[in-house]
Amino acid sequence: MPSNISTTTEARIIDGKAIATAIRAEVKEQAQAFTSRTGIRPRIVFILVGTNPASEVYVRNKGTTSRESGFDSETIRYDESVSEFELLQKIAALNADPLTHAILCQLPLPKHISEEHVIEAIDPAKDIDGFHPVNIGRLSIGKGDYFAPCTPAGIMEMMIREGIETSGKHVVIVGRSNIVGKPLAALLVQKAAGANAVVTLAHTGAGSRLPEFTRSADILIAAMGVPHAITRDMVAPGAVVIDVGMNRISDPSKPSGTRLTGDVDYDEVKFVASRITPVPGGVGPMTIAMVMKNTLLAAERQKG
């Protein structure tokens, strides 16, 4: 149970944007050294199907950051009516291309295309999203070369650089998705620096008992996709709170009429927690930074 820390002051903000900027600068320097040594520029290919506005923004931002990092970047766009067969053929061609080191197919996909088939079609060595069963399996046992999904990897990197001690601490993750909750739990329980935590993976099955679990956390990670689901009374004094949520809600005071908010009631929880991530500017930038880090790692491994 976290120590009873005074709540008269606001929590220290964990600046994910600043940490991500530092990581991207490191990747850029390492990419330049890699290219000077090998004559090869790391290359990432993004696949975008349809015209989902959020996906368009994500892919555009990742493409821009890739080029800023010294990578070659290409975005392959398909109309929403593209067949699964055609998409899988393109992935097979990219798998066979020695100059393509990383493949990222932006999710979600149209309903007539199986996300499972697409994920499993990508060569695990080029799956910098870390979603392929081979990567997930290796992550689970902590052995072999693998890519960790970028959001969990970003959270781990954030905590290490922020000096947050995890060894022996009780980490409660609320949310059991295959993209965040499950892989993050697998990373945190590993017997390694920056991990070695005691992990509880909470979810809707907890029902009315959820606050009981969240209040026992030294480190509370919210990844449910439900705006302001974690309230002040659900957080123990002095806990570290990491908000993975990215929810767009109505806000008439904004020119767009909407704003981004997290899964944590930030304005209240900041008076209880010792450290907290904002939304936006917390976990989000870390995810893109880890896409870059994984792409460089893929190029280095494939060069041998």
C-alpha positions as CSV (number, residue, x, y, z in Angstrom):
1,M,0.0,0.0,0.0
2,P,1.5,3.4,-0.9
3,S,2.7,5.5,2.1
4,N,0.3,8.2,3.3
5,I,1.8,11.3,1.5
6,S,0.3,14.7,2.1
7,T,-2.2,15.7,-0.6
8,T,-2.0,19.5,-0.1
9,T,0.1,19.9,-3.2
10,E,-0.4,18.8,-6.8
11,A,1.2,15.7,-8.2
12,R,4.4,16.0,-10.2
13,I,3.5,15.8,-13.9
14,I,5.3,13.1,-15.9
15,D,6.1,14.9,-19.1
16,G,5.8,12.2,-21.8
17,K,6.4,14.7,-24.6
18,A,9.8,15.7,-23.2
19,I,10.9,12.1,-22.6
20,A,9.7,11.1,-26.1
21,T,11.6,14.1,-27.6
22,A,14.8,12.8,-26.0
23,I,14.2,9.3,-27.2
24,R,13.6,10.5,-30.8
25,A,16.9,12.5,-30.7
26,E,18.8,9.4,-29.5
27,V,17.2,7.3,-32.3
28,K,18.1,9.9,-34.9
29,E,21.7,9.9,-33.8
30,Q,21.8,6.1,-33.8
31,A,20.1,5.9,-37.2
32,Q,22.7,8.3,-38.7
33,A,25.5,6.1,-37.3
34,F,23.8,2.9,-38.6
35,T,23.5,4.4,-42.1
36,S,27.1,5.7,-42.1
37,R,28.3,2.2,-41.0
38,T,26.1,0.1,-43.4
39,G,25.1,2.4,-46.2
40,I,21.5,1.5,-45.4
41,R,18.6,3.7,-44.2
42,P,16.1,2.1,-42.0
43,R,12.8,1.8,-43.9
44,I,9.3,1.7,-42.5
45,V,6.1,1.1,-44.6
46,F,2.8,2.2,-43.2
47,I,-0.4,0.6,-44.6
48,L,-3.6,2.6,-44.3
49,V,-7.0,1.2,-45.3
50,G,-9.9,3.5,-45.7
51,T,-10.4,7.1,-44.5
52,N,-10.7,6.9,-40.7
53,P,-9.8,10.4,-39.5
54,A,-8.0,9.3,-36.4
55,S,-5.9,6.7,-38.4
56,E,-5.1,9.3,-41.0
57,V,-3.6,11.6,-38.3
58,Y,-1.7,8.7,-36.6
59,V,-0.1,7.6,-39.8
60,R,0.7,11.1,-40.9
61,N,2.4,11.8,-37.5
62,K,4.3,8.6,-37.6
63,G,5.5,9.2,-41.2
64,T,6.7,12.7,-40.3
65,T,8.6,11.5,-37.2
66,S,10.1,8.6,-39.3
67,R,11.6,11.1,-41.8
68,E,12.8,13.3,-39.0
69,S,14.5,10.3,-37.5
70,G,16.5,9.7,-40.7
71,F,14.4,6.8,-41.9
72,D,12.9,6.1,-45.3
73,S,9.1,6.1,-45.0
74,E,6.3,5.1,-47.3
75,T,2.5,5.1,-46.8
76,I,0.5,2.7,-48.9
77,R,-3.1,3.6,-49.1
78,Y,-6.0,1.4,-50.0
79,D,-9.7,2.2,-50.5
80,E,-11.9,0.7,-47.9
81,S,-13.2,-1.8,-50.4
82,V,-9.8,-3.5,-50.9
83,S,-9.9,-7.3,-50.5
84,E,-8.2,-9.1,-47.8
85,F,-6.4,-11.2,-50.4
86,E,-4.9,-8.1,-52.1
87,L,-3.8,-6.7,-48.7
88,L,-2.1,-10.0,-47.7
89,Q,-0.4,-10.1,-51.1
90,K,1.1,-6.7,-50.5
91,I,2.3,-7.7,-47.0
92,A,3.9,-10.8,-48.5
93,A,5.8,-8.6,-51.0
94,L,7.0,-6.3,-48.2
95,N,8.1,-9.3,-46.1
96,A,10.3,-10.4,-49.1
97,D,11.7,-7.0,-49.7
98,P,15.2,-6.8,-48.0
99,L,15.1,-2.9,-48.0
100,T,11.9,-2.8,-46.0
101,H,12.7,-3.3,-42.3
102,A,9.4,-2.5,-40.6
103,I,5.7,-2.9,-41.5
104,L,2.9,-1.2,-39.6
105,C,-0.7,-1.8,-40.7
106,Q,-2.8,0.8,-39.0
107,L,-5.8,-0.6,-37.1
108,P,-8.8,-0.8,-37.1
109,L,-9.4,-2.4,-40.5
110,P,-12.8,-2.7,-42.3
111,K,-15.0,-5.4,-41.1
112,H,-14.5,-7.7,-44.1
113,I,-10.8,-7.9,-43.4
114,S,-9.6,-10.1,-40.5
115,E,-7.2,-8.2,-38.3
116,E,-5.9,-11.6,-37.0
117,H,-5.0,-12.7,-40.5
118,V,-3.2,-9.4,-41.3
119,I,-1.3,-9.4,-38.0
120,E,-0.2,-13.0,-38.5
121,A,0.8,-12.3,-42.1
122,I,3.5,-9.8,-41.1
123,D,7.0,-11.2,-40.7
124,P,7.7,-11.1,-36.9
125,A,11.1,-9.6,-37.6
126,K,9.3,-6.6,-39.3
127,D,6.3,-6.5,-36.9
128,I,7.4,-3.4,-35.0
129,D,3.9,-3.1,-33.5
130,G,4.7,-6.2,-31.6
131,F,1.3,-7.8,-32.2
132,H,2.4,-11.0,-34.0
133,P,1.8,-14.2,-31.8
134,V,5.6,-15.0,-32.1
135,N,6.5,-11.6,-30.6
136,I,3.8,-11.8,-27.9
137,G,4.9,-15.4,-27.1
138,R,8.6,-14.4,-26.7
139,L,7.6,-11.4,-24.7
140,S,5.6,-13.6,-22.4
141,I,8.5,-15.8,-21.6
142,G,11.1,-13.0,-21.8
143,K,13.4,-14.9,-24.2
144,G,14.6,-14.4,-27.7
145,D,14.4,-11.4,-30.0
146,Y,11.0,-9.8,-30.0
147,F,9.2,-6.5,-30.3
148,A,7.1,-5.3,-27.4
149,P,3.9,-3.4,-28.4
150,C,4.8,0.3,-28.5
151,T,2.5,1.7,-25.9
152,P,3.5,-0.8,-23.2
153,A,7.2,-0.4,-24.2
154,G,6.7,3.4,-24.0
155,I,5.2,3.2,-20.5
156,M,8.1,1.0,-19.3
157,E,10.6,3.5,-20.8
158,M,8.8,6.4,-19.3
159,M,8.9,4.9,-15.8
160,I,12.6,4.1,-16.1
161,R,13.6,7.5,-17.2
162,E,11.3,9.2,-14.6
163,G,13.1,7.1,-11.9
164,I,9.9,5.3,-10.8
165,E,10.8,2.2,-8.8
166,T,8.9,-0.9,-9.9
167,S,10.7,-3.7,-8.2
168,G,8.5,-5.2,-5.5
169,K,5.8,-2.5,-6.1
170,H,2.2,-3.4,-6.6
171,V,1.1,-2.3,-10.1
172,V,-2.6,-2.4,-10.9
173,I,-3.4,-2.2,-14.6
174,V,-7.1,-1.5,-15.4
175,G,-7.8,-2.9,-18.8
176,R,-6.9,-6.3,-20.4
177,S,-6.5,-5.5,-24.1
178,N,-4.0,-7.4,-26.2
179,I,-2.5,-4.0,-27.2
180,V,-1.8,-2.5,-23.7
181,G,-3.0,-4.4,-20.6
182,K,-1.8,-7.9,-21.2
183,P,1.6,-7.2,-22.8
184,L,2.3,-4.5,-20.2
185,A,1.6,-7.0,-17.4
186,A,4.0,-9.5,-19.0
187,L,6.7,-6.8,-19.2
188,L,6.3,-5.7,-15.6
189,V,6.5,-9.1,-14.1
190,Q,9.8,-10.0,-15.8
191,K,12.8,-10.4,-13.5
192,A,14.6,-7.5,-15.0
193,A,15.6,-3.9,-14.3
194,G,12.7,-1.6,-14.6
195,A,10.3,-4.4,-13.9
196,N,10.1,-7.2,-11.2
197,A,6.7,-5.8,-10.1
198,V,3.8,-7.5,-8.4
199,V,1.0,-7.1,-11.0
200,T,-2.8,-7.1,-10.7
201,L,-4.6,-7.0,-14.0
202,A,-8.1,-5.6,-13.2
203,H,-11.0,-5.4,-15.7
204,T,-14.8,-5.3,-15.9
205,G,-14.9,-8.7,-14.1
206,A,-14.0,-6.8,-10.9
207,G,-17.4,-5.1,-10.9
208,S,-18.1,-3.1,-7.8
209,R,-14.8,-4.3,-6.3
210,L,-12.7,-2.4,-8.7
211,P,-11.9,0.5,-6.3
212,E,-10.7,-2.1,-3.8
213,F,-8.0,-3.1,-6.3
214,T,-7.1,0.3,-7.5
215,R,-6.7,1.7,-4.0
216,S,-4.1,-1.0,-3.2
217,A,-1.8,0.2,-6.1
218,D,1.6,1.8,-5.7
219,I,1.4,2.4,-9.4
220,L,-2.0,2.6,-11.1
221,I,-2.2,2.3,-14.9
222,A,-5.6,3.1,-16.5
223,A,-6.1,1.6,-19.9
224,M,-9.9,1.1,-20.3
225,G,-10.9,3.7,-22.9
226,V,-13.6,5.2,-20.6
227,P,-13.4,8.9,-19.9
228,H,-12.7,9.8,-16.3
229,A,-13.4,6.3,-15.0
230,I,-10.7,6.5,-12.4
231,T,-11.8,9.0,-9.8
232,R,-10.1,10.5,-6.8
233,D,-11.6,8.1,-4.3
234,M,-10.1,5.1,-6.3
235,V,-6.5,6.2,-5.8
236,A,-4.3,5.8,-2.7
237,P,-2.5,8.8,-1.5
238,G,1.0,8.9,-3.0
239,A,0.3,6.5,-5.8
240,V,1.9,7.0,-9.3
241,V,-0.9,7.3,-11.9
242,I,-0.3,6.6,-15.6
243,D,-3.2,7.4,-17.9
244,V,-3.3,5.5,-21.2
245,G,-6.7,6.7,-22.2
246,M,-7.3,8.9,-25.3
247,N,-11.0,9.8,-25.4
248,R,-12.6,12.6,-27.4
249,I,-15.4,14.2,-25.5
250,S,-17.7,17.2,-26.1
251,D,-16.4,20.6,-25.0
252,P,-18.3,23.6,-26.2
253,S,-15.5,25.9,-25.1
254,K,-13.2,24.5,-27.8
255,P,-13.4,25.7,-31.4
256,S,-13.7,22.1,-32.5
257,G,-16.4,21.5,-30.0
258,T,-14.4,18.5,-28.6
259,R,-11.3,17.8,-26.6
260,L,-9.1,14.9,-25.7
261,T,-9.2,13.5,-22.2
262,G,-8.0,10.4,-20.4
263,D,-9.4,7.5,-18.3
264,V,-8.4,9.4,-15.2
265,D,-10.2,12.3,-13.6
266,Y,-7.0,14.3,-13.8
267,D,-8.2,17.6,-12.2
268,E,-9.1,15.6,-9.0
269,V,-6.7,12.8,-8.9
270,K,-3.7,15.1,-9.2
271,F,-4.3,16.2,-5.6
272,V,-4.0,12.6,-4.4
273,A,-1.2,11.1,-6.6
274,S,2.5,11.7,-6.2
275,R,3.1,11.7,-10.0
276,I,0.7,11.6,-12.9
277,T,0.6,11.7,-16.7
278,P,-1.5,14.3,-18.5
279,V,-3.7,13.7,-21.6
280,P,-2.6,14.7,-24.1
281,G,1.2,14.9,-23.6
282,G,1.8,11.8,-21.5
283,V,1.7,8.3,-22.9
284,G,0.7,9.3,-26.5
285,P,4.1,10.7,-27.5
286,M,5.9,7.8,-26.0
287,T,4.1,5.4,-28.3
288,I,5.3,7.1,-31.4
289,A,8.8,7.3,-30.0
290,M,8.8,3.5,-29.5
291,V,7.7,3.0,-33.1
292,M,10.9,4.7,-34.1
293,K,13.0,2.8,-31.6
294,N,11.6,-0.5,-32.8
295,T,12.1,0.4,-36.5
296,L,15.8,1.1,-35.9
297,L,16.1,-2.2,-33.9
298,A,14.4,-4.1,-36.8
299,A,16.9,-2.7,-39.3
300,E,19.9,-3.5,-37.0
301,R,18.7,-7.1,-36.5
302,Q,18.0,-7.7,-40.2
303,K,21.4,-6.3,-41.1
304,G,22.8,-9.0,-38.9
